[in-house]
Amino acid sequence: MSAVGLAAAGAVPPDVWQAYQQTITGDAYAGLDYLQRYDDVRSDPRKLLPDAQSIIVVAQSYYPPVKQPLEAPQVAYYAYGRDYHKVVRKKLERLLSFIQSEVDQSATGRVCCDTAPLLERYWIMQSGLAYQGRSKMMIIPKLGTFFIYGFLVVSLPLEYGTVIDRNYCGRCRRCIDHCPGGALQADGTFRADRCLSYLTIEHRGAWTEGVAERLGNRLFGCDVCQTVCPHNAHCTPHDEPDFMIRPAIAQLTYEQLANFTPELYETLTIGSSMRRCAYEDFLRNAEAVLTNHTTTL
């Protein structure tokens, strides 16, 4: 893992919970219904693990040492390698086993990596590991934003981190100015329904007018708010074998998109978090990217 933070488990404060509810129930989050499920659990990690005392927050870098050519159909960096859910979960399961064998045999724990109703951003901040930037990405000081986060809720008391009480974005608004979908608003709000990551991964069915053109050559996801961020100017590439770019992604071409088949979809997405996007929606993305490429020739 690249970095670790520790937080005391407990109920999410009422003001934080109210702000979260107001955010996810707006029209901008209409396609993310799962965020409104299991509120009782999401508001208190002790509902996940009754004897929970601490939350161990881990961060794994996914900034790639080898990238796709910029002119190729683009896939978000986090999806270059194996499914991050499985990779990070395995690491956390090993950590829990170590705790139970070397620290306290009676310890209990629950592993979470985008797979349990946990208010993840809040716990990342509570652990002192990172703060939320203007891009809405979590920024680890001196390390940047290109991280997958995992959580281990445990029954042990630990020494906890200190919340970073300052936002180091200053007056910078590069993420706002460069966001191709206009998802990042000047007033600090975020519109998921304009985010190209949401639109190419989570959105089901047809898009509203104008979305396809804004994709450019982004086939799956979008990293613009991160690549323009000054906090990522000196990122250290990861050395995690499971996150290395797969040959199918490294060699992806427009010619392949022009003849997109279920077999190609299987090759691109097998064992990957790209499987989150169903074949029909992936085909939608491919057609848009191919059209954009053709019109720029």
GIRATA-V847576 format. One record per residue. N is the residue number from 1. RES is the residue in one small letter. BURIAL is 1 if it has 16 or more other ideal C-beta (glycine too) atoms within 10 Angstrom, else 0. Layout:
n = (N,N)
res = (RES,RES)
burial = (BURIAL,BURIAL)
This chain:
n = (1,2,3,4,5,6,7,8,9,10,11,12,13,14,15,16,17,18,19,20,21,22,23,24,25,26,27,28,29,30,31,32,33,34,35,36,37,38,39,40,41,42,43,44,45,46,47,48,49,50,51,52,53,54,55,56,57,58,59,60,61,62,63,64,65,66,67,68,69,70,71,72,73,74,75,76,77,78,79,80,81,82,83,84,85,86,87,88,89,90,91,92,93,94,95,96,97,98,99,100,101,102,103,104,105,106,107,108,109,110,111,112,113,114,115,116,117,118,119,120,121,122,123,124,125,126,127,128,129,130,131,132,133,134,135,136,137,138,139,140,141,142,143,144,145,146,147,148,149,150,151,152,153,154,155,156,157,158,159,160,161,162,163,164,165,166,167,168,169,170,171,172,173,174,175,176,177,178,179,180,181,182,183,184,185,186,187,188,189,190,191,192,193,194,195,196,197,198,199,200,201,202,203,204,205,206,207,208,209,210,211,212,213,214,215,216,217,218,219,220,221,222,223,224,225,226,227,228,229,230,231,232,233,234,235,236,237,238,239,240,241,242,243,244,245,246,247,248,249,250,251,252,253,254,255,256,257,258,259,260,261,262,263,264,265,266,267,268,269,270,271,272,273,274,275,276,277,278,279,280,281,282,283,284,285,286,287,288,289,290,291,292,293,294,295,296,297)
res = (m,s,a,v,g,l,a,a,a,g,a,v,p,p,d,v,w,q,a,y,q,q,t,i,t,g,d,a,y,a,g,l,d,y,l,q,r,y,d,d,v,r,s,d,p,r,k,l,l,p,d,a,q,s,i,i,v,v,a,q,s,y,y,p,p,v,k,q,p,l,e,a,p,q,v,a,y,y,a,y,g,r,d,y,h,k,v,v,r,k,k,l,e,r,l,l,s,f,i,q,s,e,v,d,q,s,a,t,g,r,v,c,c,d,t,a,p,l,l,e,r,y,w,i,m,q,s,g,l,a,y,q,g,r,s,k,m,m,i,i,p,k,l,g,t,f,f,i,y,g,f,l,v,v,s,l,p,l,e,y,g,t,v,i,d,r,n,y,c,g,r,c,r,r,c,i,d,h,c,p,g,g,a,l,q,a,d,g,t,f,r,a,d,r,c,l,s,y,l,t,i,e,h,r,g,a,w,t,e,g,v,a,e,r,l,g,n,r,l,f,g,c,d,v,c,q,t,v,c,p,h,n,a,h,c,t,p,h,d,e,p,d,f,m,i,r,p,a,i,a,q,l,t,y,e,q,l,a,n,f,t,p,e,l,y,e,t,l,t,i,g,s,s,m,r,r,c,a,y,e,d,f,l,r,n,a,e,a,v,l,t,n,h,t,t,t,l)
burial = (0,1,1,0,1,1,1,0,1,0,0,1,0,0,0,1,1,0,0,1,0,0,0,1,0,0,0,1,1,0,0,0,0,0,1,0,0,0,0,0,0,1,1,1,1,0,0,1,1,0,0,1,1,1,1,1,1,1,1,1,1,1,1,1,0,0,1,1,0,0,0,1,1,1,1,1,1,1,1,1,1,1,1,1,0,0,1,1,1,0,1,1,0,0,1,1,0,0,1,0,0,0,0,0,0,0,0,1,1,1,1,1,1,1,0,1,1,1,1,1,1,1,1,1,1,1,1,1,1,1,1,1,1,1,1,1,1,1,1,1,0,0,1,1,1,1,1,1,1,1,1,1,1,1,1,1,0,0,0,0,1,0,0,1,0,0,0,0,1,0,0,1,0,1,1,1,0,0,1,1,1,0,1,1,0,0,0,0,0,1,1,1,1,1,1,1,1,1,1,1,1,1,1,0,0,0,1,0,0,0,1,1,0,1,1,1,1,1,1,1,1,1,1,1,1,1,0,1,1,0,1,1,0,0,1,0,0,1,0,1,0,1,1,1,1,1,0,1,1,1,0,1,0,1,0,1,1,0,0,1,0,0,0,1,1,0,0,1,1,0,0,1,1,1,1,1,1,0,0,0,1,1,1,1,1,1,0,1,1,1,0,1,1,0,0,0,0)
